[in-house]
Amino acid sequence: MRVDGTFIAVEVEDAVGGDPALARKLTDACPVDIFAQADGDGVQILGRNVDECVLCRLCLDASPPGAVKVIKLYDNDALLA
């Protein structure tokens, strides 16, 4: 699943998007509330908050490698690494 803001896009791989443990980790880690637990306990990306991303990497650190991507739309779709 991917949600695009004006400047930032956030993507969560479908293979892990339904994991309630990951949803809790992402919800707890993000300082600007980009993530929430969806119905059925999966990860939900809150589109209204995507452009609030401060590029802190906490979501990347809280998830398995490659499961979450933060994409800088203003920088030719560069990935936050």
MDAnalysis code that builds the backbone (N, CA, C; Angstrom):
import MDAnalysis as mda
import numpy as np

u = mda.Universe.empty(243, n_residues=81, atom_resindex=np.repeat(np.arange(81), 3), trajectory=True)
u.add_TopologyAttr("name", ["N", "CA", "C"] * 81)
u.add_TopologyAttr("resid", np.arange(1, 82))
u.add_TopologyAttr("resname", ["MET", "ARG", "VAL", "ASP", "GLY", "THR", "PHE", "ILE", "ALA", "VAL", "GLU", "VAL", "GLU", "ASP", "ALA", "VAL", "GLY", "GLY", "ASP", "PRO", "ALA", "LEU", "ALA", "ARG", "LYS", "LEU", "THR", "ASP", "ALA", "CYS", "PRO", "VAL", "ASP", "ILE", "PHE", "ALA", "GLN", "ALA", "ASP", "GLY", "ASP", "GLY", "VAL", "GLN", "ILE", "LEU", "GLY", "ARG", "ASN", "VAL", "ASP", "GLU", "CYS", "VAL", "LEU", "CYS", "ARG", "LEU", "CYS", "LEU", "ASP", "ALA", "SER", "PRO", "PRO", "GLY", "ALA", "VAL", "LYS", "VAL", "ILE", "LYS", "LEU", "TYR", "ASP", "ASN", "ASP", "ALA", "LEU", "LEU", "ALA"])
u.atoms.positions = np.array([
    [0.844, -1.162, 0.000],
    [0.000, 0.000, 0.000],
    [0.894, 1.230, 0.000],
    [0.470, 2.253, -0.678],
    [1.236, 3.492, -0.759],
    [0.279, 4.676, -0.689],
    [0.690, 5.692, 0.042],
    [-0.076, 6.934, 0.121],
    [0.879, 8.069, -0.221],
    [0.479, 8.886, -1.188],
    [1.284, 10.031, -1.610],
    [0.721, 11.312, -1.026],
    [1.631, 12.125, -0.482],
    [1.296, 13.488, -0.102],
    [1.779, 14.393, -1.227],
    [1.993, 15.627, -0.936],
    [2.531, 16.565, -1.919],
    [4.033, 16.403, -2.053],
    [4.717, 16.206, -0.925],
    [6.178, 16.149, -0.913],
    [6.739, 14.778, -0.578],
    [5.980, 13.987, 0.155],
    [6.428, 12.697, 0.669],
    [5.404, 11.630, 0.296],
    [5.908, 10.426, 0.038],
    [5.048, 9.246, -0.101],
    [5.534, 8.219, 0.907],
    [4.617, 7.448, 1.454],
    [4.961, 6.373, 2.381],
    [4.363, 5.094, 1.828],
    [5.194, 4.064, 1.817],
    [4.773, 2.776, 1.271],
    [5.061, 1.682, 2.284],
    [4.100, 0.783, 2.484],
    [4.267, -0.395, 3.317],
    [4.014, -1.600, 2.419],
    [4.965, -2.524, 2.408],
    [4.830, -3.725, 1.580],
    [3.564, -4.489, 1.977],
    [2.822, -4.943, 0.999],
    [1.572, -5.664, 1.248],
    [1.792, -6.919, 2.091],
    [2.948, -7.552, 1.928],
    [3.229, -8.798, 2.646],
    [3.255, -8.606, 4.163],
    [3.565, -7.399, 4.642],
    [3.627, -7.151, 6.089],
    [2.545, -6.179, 6.557],
    [1.787, -5.643, 5.652],
    [0.782, -4.635, 6.000],
    [-0.308, -5.126, 6.934],
    [-0.565, -6.410, 6.974],
    [-1.598, -6.958, 7.849],
    [-1.099, -7.411, 9.203],
    [0.179, -7.212, 9.486],
    [0.795, -7.662, 10.731],
    [0.459, -6.702, 11.875],
    [-0.317, -7.158, 12.879],
    [-0.693, -6.265, 13.974],
    [0.501, -5.815, 14.822],
    [1.511, -6.659, 14.962],
    [2.694, -6.274, 15.742],
    [3.437, -5.134, 15.048],
    [3.571, -5.217, 13.739],
    [4.225, -4.140, 12.989],
    [3.393, -2.867, 13.059],
    [2.081, -3.002, 12.967],
    [1.209, -1.829, 13.055],
    [1.405, -1.114, 14.388],
    [1.505, -1.871, 15.477],
    [1.738, -1.265, 16.793],
    [3.097, -0.575, 16.857],
    [4.129, -1.235, 16.330],
    [5.470, -0.650, 16.342],
    [5.506, 0.668, 15.564],
    [4.917, 0.675, 14.381],
    [4.927, 1.882, 13.559],
    [4.111, 3.001, 14.202],
    [2.971, 2.641, 14.765],
    [2.126, 3.629, 15.426],
    [2.854, 4.256, 16.609],
    [3.552, 3.441, 17.373],
    [4.297, 3.945, 18.527],
    [5.529, 4.750, 18.110],
    [6.171, 4.371, 17.028],
    [7.443, 4.992, 16.625],
    [7.275, 6.355, 15.968],
    [6.229, 6.548, 15.206],
    [6.110, 7.764, 14.388],
    [5.710, 8.978, 15.226],
    [6.554, 10.013, 15.254],
    [6.240, 11.194, 16.062],
    [5.156, 12.095, 15.470],
    [4.795, 11.880, 14.212],
    [3.777, 12.740, 13.579],
    [2.535, 11.957, 13.152],
    [2.366, 10.770, 13.711],
    [1.146, 9.969, 13.549],
    [0.791, 9.663, 12.092],
    [1.771, 9.196, 11.339],
    [1.504, 8.787, 9.959],
    [0.845, 7.414, 9.930],
    [1.119, 6.578, 10.922],
    [0.616, 5.207, 10.942],
    [-0.441, 5.024, 12.020],
    [-1.371, 4.111, 11.735],
    [-2.393, 3.712, 12.698],
    [-2.695, 2.246, 12.448],
    [-3.430, 1.636, 13.390],
    [-3.873, 0.263, 13.186],
    [-5.211, 0.292, 12.482],
    [-5.273, -0.355, 11.345],
    [-6.502, -0.418, 10.554],
    [-7.461, -1.430, 11.165],
    [-8.674, -1.426, 10.677],
    [-9.617, -2.475, 11.071],
    [-8.985, -3.808, 10.718],
    [-9.070, -4.751, 11.622],
    [-8.422, -6.034, 11.402],
    [-6.981, -6.021, 11.862],
    [-6.577, -4.940, 12.503],
    [-5.266, -4.813, 13.133],
    [-4.090, -4.624, 12.194],
    [-4.290, -4.409, 10.910],
    [-3.190, -4.156, 9.985],
    [-2.745, -2.706, 10.029],
    [-1.707, -2.411, 9.269],
    [-1.157, -1.061, 9.197],
    [-2.043, -0.184, 8.320],
    [-2.290, 1.019, 8.779],
    [-2.991, 2.024, 7.991],
    [-2.081, 3.237, 7.900],
    [-1.972, 3.820, 6.705],
    [-1.213, 5.048, 6.510],
    [-2.218, 6.196, 6.471],
    [-2.032, 7.164, 7.349],
    [-2.946, 8.302, 7.425],
    [-2.479, 9.382, 6.458],
    [-3.143, 9.456, 5.326],
    [-2.756, 10.369, 4.253],
    [-2.665, 11.823, 4.667],
    [-3.521, 12.238, 5.576],
    [-3.510, 13.641, 5.992],
    [-2.227, 14.013, 6.735],
    [-1.479, 13.003, 7.210],
    [-0.260, 13.265, 7.978],
    [1.025, 12.965, 7.211],
    [0.935, 12.415, 6.028],
    [2.135, 11.984, 5.294],
    [3.109, 13.132, 5.077],
    [2.635, 14.287, 4.690],
    [3.541, 15.412, 4.447],
    [4.103, 16.018, 5.733],
    [3.675, 15.536, 6.877],
    [4.247, 15.979, 8.153],
    [5.528, 15.219, 8.484],
    [5.874, 14.238, 7.683],
    [7.065, 13.418, 7.926],
    [8.295, 14.305, 8.108],
    [9.059, 14.019, 9.177],
    [10.271, 14.787, 9.480],
    [11.530, 14.013, 9.106],
    [11.366, 12.911, 8.369],
    [12.490, 12.110, 7.871],
    [13.376, 11.595, 9.005],
    [12.752, 11.197, 10.101],
    [13.488, 10.761, 11.290],
    [13.982, 9.317, 11.209],
    [13.446, 8.522, 10.302],
    [13.837, 7.122, 10.106],
    [13.298, 6.159, 11.166],
    [12.524, 6.627, 12.113],
    [12.050, 5.740, 13.170],
    [11.171, 4.611, 12.628],
    [10.386, 4.893, 11.597],
    [9.553, 3.841, 10.994],
    [10.426, 2.796, 10.299],
    [11.500, 3.239, 9.673],
    [12.410, 2.301, 9.015],
    [13.105, 1.423, 10.037],
    [13.491, 2.010, 11.167],
    [14.160, 1.257, 12.223],
    [13.217, 0.280, 12.923],
    [11.925, 0.592, 12.960],
    [10.932, -0.241, 13.656],
    [10.401, -1.389, 12.805],
    [10.767, -1.430, 11.542],
    [10.212, -2.429, 10.631],
    [11.317, -3.293, 10.023],
    [10.939, -4.460, 9.503],
    [11.929, -5.289, 8.812],
    [12.499, -4.541, 7.605],
    [13.733, -4.842, 7.228],
    [14.348, -4.154, 6.073],
    [13.473, -4.232, 4.826],
    [13.227, -3.082, 4.221],
    [12.452, -3.008, 2.991],
    [10.949, -3.013, 3.159],
    [10.453, -3.199, 4.378],
    [9.007, -3.278, 4.597],
    [8.337, -1.921, 4.480],
    [9.041, -0.866, 4.881],
    [8.507, 0.499, 4.827],
    [9.459, 1.339, 3.993],
    [8.888, 2.150, 3.126],
    [9.687, 3.074, 2.321],
    [9.141, 4.478, 2.495],
    [10.053, 5.427, 2.672],
    [9.707, 6.840, 2.694],
    [10.319, 7.435, 1.435],
    [9.474, 7.999, 0.594],
    [9.891, 8.456, -0.730],
    [9.786, 9.972, -0.786],
    [10.896, 10.602, -1.143],
    [10.932, 12.062, -1.244],
    [10.519, 12.455, -2.671],
    [9.252, 12.809, -2.825],
    [8.714, 13.136, -4.140],
    [9.364, 14.405, -4.708],
    [9.816, 15.278, -3.845],
    [10.452, 16.537, -4.269],
    [11.891, 16.331, -4.734],
    [12.431, 15.116, -4.561],
    [13.822, 14.816, -4.906],
    [13.884, 13.640, -5.880],
    [13.112, 13.726, -6.964],
    [13.089, 12.682, -7.989],
    [12.817, 11.285, -7.414],
    [11.891, 11.209, -6.461],
    [11.474, 9.960, -5.836],
    [12.618, 9.235, -5.120],
    [13.546, 9.991, -4.533],
    [14.633, 9.395, -3.772],
    [14.079, 8.733, -2.516],
    [14.635, 7.578, -2.174],
    [14.238, 6.879, -0.966],
    [15.023, 7.389, 0.218],
    [14.353, 7.512, 1.363],
    [15.045, 7.794, 2.601],
    [15.773, 6.515, 2.983],
    [17.078, 6.610, 3.134],
    [17.857, 5.400, 3.408],
    [18.420, 5.422, 4.809],
])
